[in-house]
Amino acid sequence: MKLTRAGTNIVPYRANTMEYASYMYLWPPRPESKIPVGMTGFYDRKSWTAQAKLNGTCSVIFANGEQCIIKTRHDDDHKAWTPKTEHVEFFKSTAVNGNWNVFVAELMHNKGPLIKDMLYVFDVLVYQGCQLIGQTFAARQALLEQIIPGNETELWYEHSRQIVRARNHTGNSRELYQRISEIPYVEGLVLKDPNAALGLCNRKDNNTGWQVKCRKTTKNYGF
């Protein structure tokens, strides 16, 4: 599948694509491999992309024009958080002709007092009823840029106080890590291969090989 531009929107080319016509849980891409900060230069030389890793709850957002379903990465309902009207209405508004979109985000709410009710969106798995299987991470990020515009900050593009889009960095990841790791709600970085294609999201261990995490050491987690 390829993405084609129509006006200001990126629209999936639908021939020979996998349709997503009704709600079905999809497992989000997730890094399993861990690296120390000293290894980030290896990935910089391969032109991998860095996103801030926030200390939140990984969530998957399923929305069409009428429904907005938000699950944890374990396919559970959130037990300590309820989406606000702003979340529901925004994600429903991204749908075209009632087709489903599926986003992956970090919910920043119940792991600290500094940020509440914020969704940090960092990937998209389905757009306009088409699973983005075979689309590169870079292409999906270009699509997200169209769907969720916002004002640039160090960590994200702020669409609103409740909804932000992860900022992608290339270059000196170690310097970025050192600059942002003092922020209390930042765990570190996730480095991702921009040329890696999205695989099927029907298993939780799919889509792990094209990303690595670099976490600061605390009493709660290692690097």
N, C-alpha and C positions, 0 to 999 in steps of 0.2 A: 504494500500500500504506500502511496505517496501523498503528500499534502500539497494542495494547490491553493492559491490566494484568490479570493473573490472580494473585491473592495478592500476593506480594512480587516476582514476576518479571514482566518485560515480555516479552510474547509476540507475534511478528509475526502479523498477520492474513493468512491464507494465500491468500485468494481473489485470483485474477489476479496472482499474484506469480511471479517468476522463481525456479524451484527450483535448488538446488545439491545434487545428489544424489551426486556423486562428485568426487574430487579433480581440480581444474583450476586452474592458476595464475591469480591475479588481480593486476593491476597496482595498486599502492597509490596513493592520492591523494598528490600531492607539489607543494609550491610551486615555481614557476619564477621568478616575478617577485621582484625584490629592491628593498627600499626602505631609505633611511637612517632613523636613529632620529627625525629631525626630522619625518618624515611620519606617525609613528604616531598623532598626534592626529587626523588625517583619518579613520583607521579607528576610533578610539575614538568619534568623533562618529556613526559609523554602527553603533555597538554591536557591533563585531566582537569575537571572543573571542581571547585571547592564551594560547598555551602556550609553555613553555620549549622552545627548540631545543637538544637535546643533541648533543654531538660523538660520535656512535656510528655504527652500521651499520644502516640502515633494513632492517627484516625483516618478512616476512609469515608469519603463523602459521596453519596449517590443522589443525584438530583435530576428531575425532569421538570416540566412546567407546573406540575401539581404536587409532587412529593419531594422531600428532602430527608434522606435517611443517613445518619452518621453513626458509624460503628467504630469500635476499637480495632487494633490490628489482630486481635484474637477472635474477631467476629462476634463480639459481645456488645450489648448496649452500654453506654456510659452510665455508671451508677452514681457518680458524684457531680454530674454536670448535665444541664439541659440546654440545648441550643436556644439562643435568643432569636427573636423575630428577625433581627438584622441578618443573622446567619442564614436562616431558612429562606428569606425572601431574596437575598443576593444569589445564592446558589440556584434557586429555582429560576431566577432571571437569566442565568447563563444558557438555559436550554433554548434550542431553536425547534419550533414546530413540535414541542412536546418530547423531543428525543432525550435520551439519558446522557448525562456527563458523569464521570467518576474522577474525583480528585483525591490526592493523598496529602495529608497535612499533619502538623504537630499541634495538638491542643495545648495551649498554655493557660492553665487554670488552677489545677489542684496540687501542683508540686512546689508551690511557693507563693508568697504574698505579693510579688512585684507586678505580675501580669495576670489578669483575669479575662476570661471569655474571648481569647484571641486565637484564631486559626492561622497558622503559618504554613501556607500551601507551598509544596515543593515538587509536586509531580501531577501529571494527568494521565489516566489510563484509558479513558473512554471519552470520545467527543462526538456529539450529534449522533448517538446511537451506534458508533463504530468503535470497537476495541482497537487501540493503537498498536497492535502487535506488529513488530517489525520496524516501528518508528524509532529513530535514535533518540537518545536523551536530549541532544541539542535541538532536534525538531520539536520535541514535546515542550521544551522550555520556551521556544519561540511561540508556540501555541499559547502557553500560559501567559506570556507577555501580552498577547492580544486580549485574552479573556479577563485578566486581572491587572489592569494598569495601576500605577501608584507612584507616589513620591519616593525618591531614592534615599535610603539611609544606609548606615554601615552594614546592617545585617539583612535588610529586606526592603521591598517596595511597599509602601503603606497605601493600601486602597482605602482603608478606614481603620478605626481603632480596633475593630473586631476581626478584620480580614487583611492579611498581608501576604506577599509573595516572596519566596526566598530569593536572595540576591546571589548570582553566580560570580565567582571570582576565578581568575586564572593568573598564574605567575607565582609569586613568592608565598606559598601557603604557610610556611613556617612563620613568616612575619605576620601574616593575617592571624594565625593561631595565637601568637604572643600578644597581638593587639586586642583580641576580643575575649581571650580566655579569662580575663579578670572580671568580665560581666557575670554576675552570679547565676543567671539562668542559661548561660552558654556552657554546654558540655565539651565542646571542641569543634571538630570539623568532620564532614563526610566528603570524601573525594570520589568523583564519578567520571567514568569514561564517556565523553560526549558522543562518541561514535558507536556506542553499544546500543543494540536494538532491544526493545522491550520484548520479553518472552511471554508465554502464556501465564496468566495470573491465577491459575487454578490450584496451585500448590504454594504453601507458605515458604518453601525453600527455593522457589524459582526466583530469578532476578536478583541474586545475591553476588554473582561473580564479577559484576562490573562496577562495584563500589566498595570502598573500605572506610572505616571510621578511625578517627584519631581523637581520643578522649583524654582530657586532663585527669590526673590522678587525684581522687578524693577518698574519703572514708567509705563512700557508697559505691564507687566504681573505679576500675583501673583504667589504663590508657585505652 
